[in-house]
Amino acid sequence: MHKPKWAIFYDFHTQPDQPDVGERFDVEAATDKWKECGVDYVVFHARCNLGMAYYDTKVGIHHPSLKYDLFGKLAEACRKKNIALTAYLNAGLSHEEGLLHRDWCALTPEGYTYVPPFMGHWTRHMCYNTGYTEHLLAMIREVASNYPVAGFFLDCFSVHECIGVECIREMKAKGIDWSDKNARYEFAHMSQIRLAKKIRDTALAARPDLLLYFNGVNFEDQKDIGTYLEYECLPTGGWGYEQLPVYARYMRTLGKPVLNMTGRFHRSWGDFGGIRTEPSLEYDCMAGIANGMRTTIGDHWHPRGDMNNEVFDLIKRIYGRLQKLEPYIDDAQALTDTAVVVNRDFGDNVLGAVRMLAELKVQFDVVTSASQWKDYRLLVIPDSITLDDDLAKKVRAHIAKGGAVIASGTSGMDAQKKEFFDEWGITYTGEDAAPDIRFESTTTSNYALPYPAYFRAGKTLAAGLPDMPLNCYVRGIQVTPGKGTEILAHCMSSYFPRHWDGEHHHLYIPPENDIDRAFITRKGNIVHITHPIFTAYHQSAPVPLKQLVANIMAMLHPTPLIRTENLPSFARVTVTEQKGRRMVYMMNYVPERRGASVDMIEEAIESRDVKLSIRNDGRTVKKAYLAPSGEKLDLTVKDGYALVTVPIVKGWAVVVFEE
């Protein structure tokens, strides 16, 4: 089975009336370019989301203007040049086939087979319980049997409710209440997984060494279905720069190889005339590598076959630099000592926690009950995480071994949110006072107005914080400390809630007095914060909240894996390890909001004389140097840490600590 390392992913969606598909496609020139870029793995369309096939099919619809077997020629050229080629088929969309077989389309609960707006990709959803299933399986058999492919990429494998006759009858036979939305969704999810397993069985029966990825199937559901995982994340195409740090740290805990899919487009897929800046695309690739992912760059090949040499040159320069790191990347694993505990929903609380900890240079994973947990020293459970039986068992085992916990909001309560686990040492006594906004206007917004949620940190947590009342801007809960539980910070009252009383708007609301109500409590190694401060950090980024968490972490976990000086908050630091050495990645880039909606990285940022320390953990560090240059760094070992000073970090730098 091929192990993708330096990949390119191509969209090749073409309208049925595109008049000249493949007329200028030179497969030899294309594969030569891939070899020049050091590409070892390519995904290309066998059948696109328009339902057009680009190979000699006896099952599907060969594109009417394509006069030869494009995919077949490409597959043979790749075979000769030792490039692995995976066949793309869109599982959830096939517009021409849905047009000709309306009975293959999902029927929405509202009665649509064609879902407006018609200019969207999702005008037609294919139903996984119709004749479409066998049709798709037949195409997979056809490709697997006739072409030297490395695998299959099944795209748009989404879950969509259907009340077509096939689905209705099966739901009735299974005793499922088809009129209940949640029941329909669960049935649709079951149908998705069932088809994915059929595809797996069909493909592996033809070739047991095939790579399989199902884009749209939940990552945890692919445990026994797919052979690897990909995370699609085009920062300027709607994903933004907050998503990859979360999913990279989560997906690497699921026990499968992971590809980081970015794109060359200024905006998103199909942006033929857009191209990323070199620093921004390099940052995406480096961010994935630094988190234990291999990388793939998305592009869109012109239907006629025109080659875009500017894109090839861009990829060649970036891959050329990063491939020099290959000895330090291959089989490297992320090294962490902290975990953010979550369930499957990655909301503002998770985004805020990941960003805050990344800014603090903490080395952490994002874990669910399905993750492969390490022996973490600290767990962070942000704001509203329900601990099911599996999660609760793992958290309690961590505590029993002496591990520390930072929890906030309702995290640590039972599923009914009535009581906290005994280990927390607090009793839930109700929600914080509700904001009283009477006669709120429908034409104005209170978005920019501060919610009065004041607190004052005690002496234990005061380092670096302003000596004044502080606001966390979000509504929390009230708790009563139990025996042996210490209050580390108190809430403060405000003069009145934010409201309109018929005469005046009460918007300017100063703090009033300290009150005997806990804001932060500690029992043993468990610290609880009554307000959802990670959500607050994602929504409005109050720096004192980050400093507060840093102080808590210094109290519970005084010897972090990594310490730095002279690196700005926007810099990111991650650690990977191989046998006998550890690699510390430092990335110095700033995504800047430009115009209405685009976050842009145009230049790499330079930092000088960066002091970097890594905890020894019983290892004997013999030397330190920069990769890939091998430039030696002066090494000092002191107080359980190995220390170096990096003269310049421009964009990125990799420090190797060798034992």
MARNUDREN-790059 format. One record per residue (C-alpha): y, x, z. Coordinates in steps of 0.02 Angstrom, whole numbers, padded with zeros to 5 digits, always signed. Last residue first. Layout:
YXZ/...
//
This chain:
+00616+01019+01099/+00743+00982+00964/+00902+00883+00989/+00964+00835+00815/+01143+00775+00793/+01179+00662+00645/+01358+00636+00586/+01445+00492+00503/+01612+00442+00429/+01694+00607+00469/+01628+00670+00636/+01704+00841+00665/+01678+00981+00793/+01525+00905+00879/+01519+00963+01060/+01347+00973+01140/+01267+00921+01305/+01085+00903+01358/+01075+00795+01515/+00979+00801+01680/+01121+00872+01782/+01157+01011+01656/+01086+01079+01494/+01216+01157+01380/+01193+01178+01193/+01310+01260+01068/+01283+01175+00901/+01192+01253+00752/+01231+01192+00576/+01064+01134+00503/+01155+01048+00359/+01050+00889+00362/+01071+00864+00504/+01181+00944+00636/+01103+01058+00767/+01036+01064+00944/+00913+01186+01020/+00781+01205+01155/+00784+01034+01238/+00651+01028+01374/+00602+00848+01401/+00588+00767+01573/+00697+00618+01528/+00829+00735+01454/+00973+00612+01448/+01081+00641+01294/+01260+00704+01301/+01391+00705+01162/+01567+00773+01168/+01663+00738+01008/+01781+00879+00963/+01858+00786+00817/+01849+00608+00750/+01874+00563+00566/+01869+00388+00493/+01783+00349+00327/+01895+00255+00207/+01897+00088+00117/+01799-00024+00236/+01854-00202+00205/+01829-00365+00297/+01869-00503+00172/+01928-00678+00219/+02112-00718+00205/+02191-00553+00159/+02116-00396+00228/+02020-00390+00391/+01978-00208+00428/+01799-00145+00448/+01826+00021+00539/+01706+00167+00515/+01647+00313+00622/+01458+00317+00635/+01368+00433+00757/+01179+00450+00740/+01084+00542+00876/+00915+00612+00820/+00778+00656+00945/+00647+00791+00923/+00470+00845+00964/+00377+00700+00885/+00505+00587+00806/+00647+00496+00890/+00793+00382+00850/+00959+00363+00939/+01111+00255+00900/+01299+00278+00916/+01434+00166+00842/+01618+00206+00828/+01737+00058+00849/+01771+00104+01031/+01838+00275+00982/+01736+00434+01010/+01823+00570+01108/+01690+00574+01245/+01510+00518+01237/+01363+00478+01352/+01190+00426+01293/+01029+00375+01384/+01124+00296+01527/+01114+00372+01702/+01209+00255+01820/+01108+00098+01777/+01147-00036+01906/+01321+00022+01961/+01371+00098+01794/+01308-00061+01710/+01418-00169+01821/+01568-00058+01784/+01536-00067+01596/+01521-00257+01611/+01693-00263+01692/+01764-00145+01562/+01702-00260+01425/+01780-00409+01512/+01943-00311+01529/+01944-00289+01338/+01963-00476+01304/+01877-00499+01133/+01928-00679+01088/+01775-00774+01026/+01642-00639+01036/+01702-00579+01205/+01711-00756+01273/+01532-00787+01218/+01485-00629+01311/+01583-00688+01463/+01485-00848+01487/+01549-00878+01666/+01453-00867+01830/+01412-00683+01816/+01244-00634+01893/+01189-00461+01947/+01006-00427+01985/+00952-00258+02054/+00951-00315+02235/+01047-00478+02244/+01217-00467+02165/+01348-00600+02132/+01495-00612+02012/+01622-00755+02003/+01582-00823+02175/+01690-00954+02257/+01792-00926+02414/+01956-00949+02326/+02092-00825+02279/+02252-00919+02248/+02363-00995+02113/+02336-00932+01936/+02469-00983+01811/+02452-01133+01695/+02577-01145+01553/+02494-01281+01451/+02525-01436+01555/+02603-01546+01422/+02732-01661+01499/+02768-01846+01520/+02609-01942+01483/+02505-01824+01590/+02448-01705+01453/+02316-01581+01513/+02266-01403+01557/+02201-01410+01734/+02318-01384+01881/+02386-01245+01989/+02246-01123+01948/+02113-01068+02070/+02040-00894+02075/+01856-00848+02062/+01786-00705+02165/+01703-00541+02120/+01562-00439+02198/+01486-00576+02306/+01328-00513+02392/+01161-00604+02401/+01050-00568+02552/+01038-00750+02602/+01092-00865+02463/+01250-00865+02359/+01318-01036+02305/+01348-01060+02120/+01480-01142+02010/+01473-01142+01820/+01579-01073+01680/+01718-01128+01562/+01786-00997+01447/+01948-00896+01441/+01889-00747+01548/+02057-00733+01634/+02111-00593+01748/+02217-00597+01906/+02298-00428+01933/+02253-00248+01973/+02213-00204+01792/+02033-00144+01774/+01983+00038+01751/+01874+00041+01907/+01882-00125+02002/+01696-00164+02010/+01654-00115+02189/+01831-00154+02247/+01815-00338+02203/+01859-00410+02033/+01982-00554+02028/+01948-00711+01929/+02038-00841+01824/+01963-00970+01708/+02119-01059+01644/+02085-01088+01459/+02211-00988+01361/+02295-01078+01216/+02262-01012+01042/+02136-01146+00994/+02234-01292+01066/+02255-01366+00892/+02372-01501+00831/+02347-01653+00719/+02214-01746+00818/+02324-01747+00971/+02242-01742+01142/+02284-01898+01240/+02216-01822+01401/+02164-01640+01407/+02082-01622+01579/+01984-01461+01570/+01824-01479+01671/+01807-01395+01839/+01662-01272+01831/+01490-01348+01815/+01381-01387+01963/+01305-01318+02122/+01173-01197+02057/+01096-01098+02199/+01096-00909+02203/+00975-00768+02248/+00936-00723+02068/+00753-00682+02111/+00722-00864+02157/+00743-00919+01977/+00898-01027+01958/+00887-01215+01975/+00933-01371+01877/+00950-01308+01700/+00803-01414+01639/+00722-01258+01562/+00739-01163+01726/+00892-01057+01758/+00903-00870+01728/+01039-00881+01597/+01156-01024+01645/+01314-00920+01636/+01280-00734+01645/+01135-00617+01677/+01132-00429+01709/+00959-00371+01761/+00890-00208+01834/+00711-00144+01832/+00620-00110+01995/+00443-00138+01930/+00444-00316+01998/+00605-00350+01903/+00525-00304+01736/+00371-00409+01776/+00489-00554+01816/+00575-00536+01648/+00410-00530+01555/+00341-00684+01642/+00504-00779+01616/+00502-00737+01431/+00324-00802+01409/+00354-00959+01514/+00517-01003+01427/+00677-00922+01485/+00824-01021+01418/+00964-00904+01370/+01139-00974+01398/+01262-00838+01446/+01185-00672+01396/+01026-00599+01473/+01052-00410+01483/+00896-00316+01537/+00903-00139+01608/+00779+00003+01632/+00670-00046+01484/+00486-00002+01477/+00467-00062+01299/+00441-00240+01240/+00354-00277+01075/+00447-00434+01026/+00374-00610+01018/+00453-00663+01184/+00621-00614+01112/+00705-00445+01111/+00868-00367+01052/+00854-00179+01075/+00972-00063+01167/+01055+00107+01176/+01226+00078+01255/+01373+00157+01163/+01500+00045+01254/+01558-00025+01087/+01376-00064+01046/+01356-00152+01213/+01507-00262+01178/+01456-00300+00999/+01279-00347+01047/+01334-00455+01193/+01465-00547+01090/+01346-00583+00946/+01214-00642+01070/+01332-00761+01160/+01411-00821+00998/+01243-00882+00937/+01077-00801+00891/+00952-00942+00919/+00772-00877+00924/+00773-00839+01110/+00867-00693+01183/+00848-00544+01300/+00967-00399+01264/+00868-00242+01301/+00909-00073+01379/+00827+00100+01377/+00820+00133+01191/+00746+00255+01065/+00726+00185+00889/+00575+00253+00797/+00569+00387+00662/+00422+00371+00540/+00522+00459+00402/+00705+00469+00448/+00728+00651+00505/+00637+00728+00356/+00728+00604+00243/+00903+00658+00296/+00937+00741+00128/+00902+00569+00056/+01066+00509+00132/+01177+00617+00022/+01087+00580-00142/+01067+00398-00095/+01256+00382-00083/+01297+00481-00241/+01158+00403-00344/+01203+00227-00286/+01383+00249-00344/+01330+00329-00509/+01209+00186-00542/+01346+00061-00507/+01466+00148-00625/+01329+00158-00757/+01319-00031-00774/+01179-00053-00900/+01187-00201-01019/+01022-00295-01025/+01082-00457-01105/+01056-00548-00940/+01166-00419-00848/+01068-00349-00701/+01129-00408-00532/+01128-00282-00390/+01059-00269-00213/+01041-00104-00122/+00885-00070-00019/+00871+00033+00139/+00742+00085+00266/+00769+00025+00444/+00757+00124+00607/+00929+00080+00676/+01019+00234+00611/+00942+00201+00440/+01015+00025+00438/+01189+00082+00488/+01180+00223+00361/+01148+00104+00216/+01286-00015+00268/+01407+00130+00300/+01369+00203+00129/+01415+00038+00049/+01580+00033+00143/+01622+00216+00113/+01589+00201-00075/+01699+00049-00099/+01602-00103-00157/+01599-00166-00337/+01644-00333-00412/+01640-00385-00596/+01464-00457-00600/+01486-00552-00437/+01320-00644-00458/+01268-00615-00278/+01412-00592-00158/+01589-00526-00135/+01633-00347-00180/+01457-00329-00245/+01350-00173-00219/+01232-00262-00101/+01145-00240+00067/+00961-00263+00105/+00899-00170+00259/+00711-00152+00242/+00599-00170+00395/+00423-00103+00428/+00329-00220+00547/+00302-00221+00736/+00425-00358+00786/+00542-00246+00888/+00629-00175+00732/+00682-00352+00688/+00791-00371+00844/+00898-00214+00842/+00924-00231+00654/+00957-00418+00673/+01100-00399+00796/+01185-00247+00720/+01166-00325+00546/+01257-00487+00591/+01429-00434+00654/+01490-00351+00493/+01513-00510+00393/+01373-00617+00319/+01480-00710+00193/+01473-00596+00042/+01585-00458+00111/+01452-00400+00235/+01304-00425+00117/+01158-00443+00238/+00980-00482+00183/+00858-00422+00316/+00689-00376+00247/+00519-00381+00331/+00348-00306+00292/+00169-00361+00260/+00204-00548+00265/+00085-00680+00333/+00016-00636+00505/+00181-00597+00592/+00282-00691+00462/+00320-00833+00583/+00418-00709+00690/+00533-00670+00545/+00565-00853+00508/+00521-00891+00327/+00677-00885+00219/+00633-00731+00116/+00442-00720+00113/+00390-00537+00092/+00224-00474+00027/+00168-00298-00018/+00003-00295-00115/-00144-00187-00063/-00275-00326-00063/-00248-00364-00249/-00307-00529-00325/-00372-00601-00163/-00217-00529-00080/-00104-00633-00192/-00197-00797-00169/-00220-00778+00019/-00038-00733+00046/+00022-00873-00068/-00087-00997+00027/-00018-00929+00191/+00161-00954+00129/+00115-01131+00075/+00052-01175+00249/+00205-01095+00331/+00324-01201+00227/+00223-01360+00254/+00225-01332+00442/+00413-01313+00435/+00427-01474+00335/+00320-01562+00465/+00429-01495+00604/+00584-01553+00510/+00514-01728+00483/+00471-01740+00668/+00647-01687+00716/+00722-01817+00599/+00613-01960+00662/+00572-02088+00527/+00414-01992+00478/+00338-02024+00649/+00187-01909+00632/+00015-01987+00655/-00069-01855+00545/-00112-01982+00411/+00066-02050+00418/+00138-01876+00395/+00018-01845+00251/+00068-02006+00166/+00254-01974+00187/+00241-01795+00122/+00146-01842-00036/+00254-01996-00066/+00418-01903-00056/+00509-01912+00111/+00558-01728+00115/+00645-01622+00245/+00691-01446+00192/+00630-01279+00259/+00678-01128+00156/+00579-01005+00053/+00734-00954-00046/+00642-00801-00114/+00462-00744-00127/+00458-00555-00154/+00287-00506-00221/+00195-00341-00220/+00166-00169-00296/+00146-00236-00473/+00033-00163-00606/+00036-00320-00715/-00096-00442-00779/-00193-00501-00627/-00051-00504-00501/+00067-00588-00625/-00055-00726-00674/-00118-00754-00498/+00062-00774-00438/+00099-00894-00582/-00054-00998-00535/+00002-01005-00354/+00171-01073-00409/+00090-01209-00516/-00032-01250-00376/+00114-01281-00257/+00223-01371-00385/+00092-01507-00397/+00168-01577-00238/+00164-01529-00053/+00286-01382-00056/+00428-01489-00121/+00553-01392-00228/+00734-01414-00179/+00854-01463-00317/+01044-01451-00308/+01024-01304-00189/+01110-01167-00290/+01274-01263-00282/+01370-01330-00432/+01285-01500-00417/+01373-01543-00254/+01269-01646-00230/+01080-01653-00203/+00970-01697-00351/+00811-01777-00284/+00916-01883-00169/+00857-02031-00065/+00955-02002+00096/+00797-01937+00182/+00790-01806+00043/+00659-01816-00094/+00594-01640-00126/+00571-01599-00309/+00400-01584-00391/+00405-01767-00446/+00562-01725-00544/+00451-01620-00656/+00555-01570-00808/+00714-01542-00707/+00617-01467-00563/+00538-01344-00684/+00709-01302-00753/+00782-01285-00577/+00651-01180-00491/+00707-01158-00311/+00608-01137-00150/+00480-01009-00206/+00588-00898-00314/+00477-00765-00387/+00519-00580-00382/+00385-00458-00436/+00379-00290-00347/+00388-00128-00443/+00337+00039-00367/+00410+00185-00463/+00285+00320-00512/+00364+00358-00681/+00219+00294-00786/+00199+00140-00677/+00385+00101-00687/+00381+00106-00877/+00228-00011-00876/+00311-00134-00758/+00472-00135-00861/+00377-00173-01020/+00283-00313-00933/+00441-00386-00855/+00526-00392-01024/+00380-00470-01119/+00468-00503-01285/+00588-00618-01377/+00691-00683-01231/+00800-00826-01297/+00688-00968-01237/+00652-00895-01065/+00463-00911-01043/+00426-01069-00944/+00276-01057-00827/+00087-01059-00844/+00041-00962-01000/+00167-00828-00957/+00219-00678-01059/+00348-00608-00939/+00529-00650-00903/+00500-00825-00831/+00644-00949-00815/+00639-01076-00673/+00828-01066-00640/+00786-00981-00475/+00709-00835-00569/+00533-00792-00627/+00459-00617-00645/+00620-00550-00575/+00639-00370-00518/+00614-00282-00351/+00619-00093-00362/+00541+00044-00254/+00547+00234-00262/+00730+00261-00303/+00787+00442-00304/+00946+00397-00397/+00894+00499-00548/+00725+00411-00545/+00812+00242-00550/+00918+00300-00696/+00763+00353-00791/+00687+00182-00754/+00836+00096-00834/+00842+00213-00985/+00657+00184-01019/+00671-00003-00994/+00813-00019-01120/+00875-00199-01106/+00997-00230-01248/+00923-00394-01314/+00852-00442-01144/+00923-00618-01140/+01034-00654-01289/+01081-00838-01297/+01096-00890-01113/+01054-01076-01136/+00915-01075-01006/+01038-00998-00881/+00991-00828-00813/+00950-00770-00636/+00910-00585-00640/+00945-00527-00462/+00893-00349-00436/+00839-00259-00277/+00850-00070-00268/+00749+00036-00148/+00745+00202-00059/+00603+00197+00068/+00470+00069+00021/+00293+00107+00088/+00169+00070-00050/+00000+00000+00000/
//
